[in-house]
């Protein structure tokens, strides 16, 4: 199975793969909650969007917002 983006690219921005999972999951929840609150449909899954943000260098473990509104 091929992973895109490659894990080596993702690890440039989040070095630990377990931390990467946490960062992506947290951001995916934020994306889903924001879409639900504002009532707009998502073009792709929140996890895909979060992974692409990491691959683009927009999201790292240092700049993830740790507060998720409930």
N, C-alpha and C positions, 0 to 999 in steps of 0.2 A: 504494500500500500504506500502511495506517495503522499506526503504531507506538504501542503502548500499553505502558507509559506514554510520554508524549511526550518527545522528546529534550530539549526546553527544560526540562522538569521534572527530568530526570536531571542536566542540566548545572548545576542549582542546587547539587547536592551534590558532583559531580565535574566541574570546569570543562572539562577537556580530554577530548575524546571518545576519544582513544587511551588515555589513562589510565583512562577509564571501562571500556573493553574489558578492560584488564588487571585492574582491581579486580574486575569481575564474573566473569571467568574464574577468578581465584584463589579467590574465595569459592565459586564453583560446585564447584571441585575439593574444597574443604574440606567442603562439604555432602555431596558424593558419597562421599568417603572416610569421613566420620562415619557415614553411613547403612550403608555396607558393613561397617565395623567393628562396629557395634551390631546389624546384621542386621535392619533395619527397611526396609520398602518406602517409596518416595517417592511422594507424591500428585501432584507435578508435577515437571517437569524442574529440575535444579539451577540452570540458567542463569535460568529464569523466577523461581525463588525469590530468587536473588541480585539480579536486576533490581528485583524488588518491594521488597527490603530497601533498595536505593539510593533508590527512589522514596519510600519511607516515611521516609527520613532516618536510618535505622538504620545505614547503611553508607556511609562516605566513604573517600577515599584516605588520610586521616590515621589512621583507626581500624581499617583492615584488618590482620589478623594476617598478617605477611609470612612466617611460618614454616609450611610445609606438611609435615607428617610423611610420610615415605616408608617 
